[in-house]
């Protein structure tokens, strides 16, 4: 099916924001990296761009819509702008001050946006994919449990392949593991806007548009590749500067795998918060399993590529489920009443 004129306009705004900003900010990120600055702020700020693109697209094309969550959208956009300014400043001026500012902005945005979202009418939240129960009610959250199970299976399989089975026992025997896990619950509500920032763009907006044009399977596969390439500045200047080409390939494999599983969950539940929680768990479980949250400056080997592909088959196989065999296309986001 072809996109409507409204969808085309929305898509242009989304692409210019979600993908244009990483390119522009990537130039500053590269400058900061070569100046020896800490570029973490760029990676964190980039998570906000996809949702900002969606909000701008809807605000530009649906003016006058009373049910549009305008206050929530505007607050998110203001905080995104402040994140951009903070990240840009960190490229020119050294010091931990900028990371402190970023953390304050992330916490502040999470608190403010959650409050504004809660005071919105239920009909408004439902119309724009913000309802916390989706189509399947509390059953939606069973997909989070499934993701955690698969995530742990994949992780333990990776340890087994490396001959580090003892590491599994160490993780669960260490009291700090359970302490960090309990803190992650609290931390989620203080950083929720960052993960919402990606998922509202990818799963709520971009996925249904791509699936409408390229089919259920083709849409999520294209999204996975594009999502992986979207990380390019972060791969080059933060994740793995010394082996960035391998890092990009690993990123694409991981993003395609998660695009399939997250997309599957989104189609089954219609609950964007399920994807937000899963994204949060993925990004933060490393602190639990490795004892450190530092994911910068990693060095990869080419052998990591086929190994990662094999390990991620546990998520890739969901492309063969019934959800991806349906003939009906996913309703695009500009027709909000049918999303729930």
Buried (B, 14 or more C-beta within 10 A) or exposed (E): EEBEEBBEBBBEBBBEBBBEBBEEBBEBBBBBBEEEBBBBBBBBBBBBBBBBBBBBBBBEBBEEBEBBBBBBBEBBBEBBEBBBEBBBBBBEEEEEEBBEBBBEBBBBBBBBBBEBBEEBEEEBBBBBBBBBBBBBEEEBBBBBEBBBEBBBEBBBBBBEEEEEEEBBEEBEEEEEBEEBEEEBEEBBEBBBBBBBBBBBBBBBBBBBBBBBBBBBBEBBBBBBBBBBBBBBBBBBBBBBBEBBEBBBBBBBBBBBBBBBBBBBBBBBBBBBBBBBBBBBBBBBBBBBBEEEEEBBEBEBEEEBBEBBBBBBEBBBEBBEEEBBEEEEBBBBBBEBEEBB
